[in-house]
Amino acid sequence: MSLPPNWSRYNTDDGQEYFHNSVTNTTTWDRPVDSPSASGMHLETAAADVFTYQPTAQELDAPARVPQPAVTSTLSFDNELVSLKEAPGGKITQASPTEARGGGAAASGGDAAGAGGDAADRASGLANWALTQAQQVFDVSTEDIVQRLRLVMVPYPEPDVRAKEEFKQRPDFYGPFWIATTAVLFLAATGNFARLLASGDHSLPAAGTNATFAQPQPHWKADYSLVSLASGMIYGSLIAVPLLARAAVFVSGESGTPVDFLHLICVCGYSLAPVIPVSLLCIIPLGFLRWLLALAGLAVSLLFLKNNLLQDLQIETPWLKYAMMAGPCALPVSVFLVYRLHFF
């Protein structure tokens, strides 16, 4: 509430307010108010001060001006959700007056750019899909690999049911790839080393000679074809077994998917784990011991296949069931027999 003219408001040191009139030089504790006549006069003065707009005749006759729309940039997004597994597919477009008037070249260029963006989105989506699939079969820890190797190498006592079920539900390719690569190197290396030991005398040189170690006899030479043979035999079998199994299921017309092919590849790869210790022990130059080691490793591989693959097959067609049992078993049989008969 404003004060009447010539009045001012003040405060004492303790915070109380008082009022002073500079014209009459009077001071009061009560708040002064205007008289009714003075209030009316002030209202009339305030109303007189209000500006009233009156247009001229020229302004009334002038044509109305249509306001021009402002140029704005609009951003449109096809999808507001972001996925960690798929590439973002949103497109950003910018509207301009030239495009609004229909520039033909600009429209065709935009269509070409949109087609190129769609192709890039499809390629990115395919790459993300492949990466997701690879992550599912390679995402295992060292503890998982050790536990699954224990299922192969230690068939007795009976393994834990939970470990066996997890192995069935989460097949991996890391273990089979590591086992297959290591087996190829060990088969070729131990085969050549066994041939070196059987080639002749490799004792220390006589006193007074300049040679540090005696050289092997001239008729021995490392056979590098063993690497090609071992890699073709192991990797070829790991690829051929699931392909032949899929072809057999397709020809048989078996309803549904009676075989988990990822699990099939995983079990076949882990079944080759006994090859590594057997190849190391076969360096011992004893023929009957090598046969015993090869047969023992083959028995361990077949037992692993029986416990983790063959007994879970749910196939109604008889010939398909026998084919699915013979295919995985042929892999360790061929590896152990070829290794024993050809590498030594």
Secondary structure by P-SEA (a helix, b strand, c coil): ccccccbbbbbcccbbbbbbbcccccccccbbbbcaaaaaaaaaaaaaabbbbbbccccccccbbbbbbcbbbbbbbccccccccccccbbbbbbccccccccaaaaaaaaaaaaaaaaaaaaaaaaaaaaaaaaaaacccaaaaaaaaaaaacccccccaaaaaaaaacccaaaaaaaaaaaaaaaaaaaaaaaaaaccccccccccccccccccccccccccaaaaaaaaaaaaaaaaaaaaaaaaaaaacccccccaaaaaaaaaaaaacaaaaaaaacccccaaaaaaaaaaaaaaaaaaaaaccccccccccaaaaaaaaaaaaaaaaaaaaaaacccc
